[in-house]
Amino acid sequence: MVLFFTSNDEDLIRHEVRAYTQLSSAHVYLRMPEGMEWTAIPEALVEDCAQLVKAHSIEGNKKNNITVIYTPHANIKRFYIKERKNEIMNRLNKTKEERDVDFETERQKRERAEGRKKKEHALQQKKETLEAKRHYKEQAAAKDYSHLFSDEAIAEAQREKQRQARLQATKRAQDDDEQAWDSDDSFM
């Protein structure tokens, strides 16, 4: 049977972390937000999970001073429970929801969402890499002198020199004509 509870820290219930005792097989699974470390779980949320484990353990519910172990995979961390806190259990039981869960479908949905995020991130990285390469090539081309000695560049430089020479010759001819008209005719 799968029961769902809503803690005050609902946003943290996303990534699987198991909590259990040695007294019975009560388990709580916690799913944290992506990127959050399991060692950063708030103490209040750990307390909520531990109280759920204690309350749903046949032997643990009857005893005080139990230790609840919570772990992601191979790591083990213990949380000490002095006694059952009914106010926490009452608050959590108000949010209790029992439903049939298709774990395979839920897993596939989660994996598809993670795949979409990874794909978007990869596309963004590729776009940034291509933009950086293009920018680098533009800078390299601006600093490169090899295009100065190409046949087209040499021919263009010669045409520009000839055009400048013609402009200078035309200007000199105009200046000579103006000087001829401006000559000093004072002796007449």
N, C-alpha and C positions, 0 to 999 in steps of 0.2 A: 504494500500500500504506500502511495506517495502522498505526503501532506505538504502543503505550501504555506509558509508564514511570511508576513511582512514585518520587517524590523523597522525601527526609526531610520536606520541606515540602509534603506532599500536600494539605493544606488550602488552599494557595495556588494549586493548579492548578485554576482554575475559570474565569477570564476570559481571553479570547484576547489574547495578545501574541506577535508573530512574531519569530523569531530566525533569521538566515540569514547566509551569507558570500557574497562575490563569486566564490568559487572554484567552487561548484557549487550545486545547487538543494536542498540539505538544509534543511529547515524544521522548527522546533519551535513548537508552539502551546501557550501557557500560559493557563489560565483562573484568574483570581484571585477571591477572595471579593467579594461585592457591596459597593461603597463603598470598596474599597481602590484607591489610586492606583498606577499602574504604576511611578512613580518610587520607590515604597516597597518594591519587591520585594527580599527579602534577598539579599545578595551570594552566599551559598552556593547559593541557587536559581538565580541568574543563571549561576553557575559550572557547575552541573549542566546547564542548558540549552545553554550554550556548548560544553561537552564533548560533548553529544549531537550538536550541529551539526557539530563537527569530526570526530567519529568516523564520521558518516554522509555526509561529503563525500569524494568520490573524491580530489580534489586536496588538500583541506584536511587530510585524515588523514595525508598523507605529509609535510606541511610543519610547521615550527614557527613560532612568532611570527605568528599570524594574528589578524585582528580580526574579531569577530563583531558584527554590527549587530542590535540589537533595537529594535522599534518598535511602538507601537500606531497604526495608520493612518498619518498623515503625519509624525509625530514620529520622529526617528532618534536612537538612542543607541548608542555603540560600546562593546564590551567586549573587552579585549585578552587573548588566549590565548597564553601563552608556549610551552607544549608540552602534548601529550596526557597526561592523568593516568589511567593504567590502573585505579587503585583506584576512581576515580569511575565509570568505564565498567563495570567488573566489578560494582559495586554496582547500577548502573542496569540492566545487562543481566539480572541475576537477577530483576528485576521486569518485564522486557519481556513484553508481551502483544500478540499479533497477533490482530485480530478484524475482521470486517466491520462497518462502521458505516453505519447509515442516518442520514445527516446531517440529512435533512429531519425525521425523527421526533424526533431528539435536539433539534433547534432548536425544534420545536413543543412538546415537553415543557418545555423551559427557558422558552419564552415564556408557556406556560400558568401555570407556577409564578410567574413574575414578574407576570403579570396578576392572579393570586390575591392576591399580596402587595400590589399596588397597590390592588386593590379593597378588601381588608381595611383598608388604611391610609385610603383615601377614606371608607369607612363609619365608621371611628373618628373621623376629622376631622369628618364630618357630625354624628355623635352629640355630639361635644364642642361644636360650633358651636350645635346646637339647645339643648343644656343651658345654654350661656352666654346665648343669647337668652332662654330661659325665666327664668333667674335675673335677667337685666337687667329683663325685664318685671315680675317680682315686686317688684324693688326700686323701679322706677318707679311701680308701683301703690301701694306703701306710702308713697311721698313725694307722691303726687298728691292734691290737695285737691278736685278736680272732683267726686268722689263725695259730698263733704259737702253739696253744694247740689242734689242730685237730689231729685225729688219724694218718693221713698221715704225718703231720709235725713231730709228736713225733717219728714215725717209721723211718723217714728220718734222724732225729737227732741221733737216736740210731745207725743206720747204719754208719753215719759219724763218731761217736765216736769210733765204732769198727774198722773202716778203719784207723783212726788216731792211735789207739792203736796198730794195726798190723804194721803200718809204723814205729812207734817208737820202737817196739820190734825188727823189722828187722834191723833198724839202730843201736840199741844197740848191737845186735848180731854181726853185721859187725864191729863195733868199738871194741868189745871184741876180735874178731879174729885178727884184725890189731894190737892190743896191744900185743897179744900173740906172734906174729911174730916179733914185734919190741922189745921184751924183751932184757934186758941187759945180754949178754952172755960174759961179759968181764973176768969172772973168769976162763974161759977155755983157 
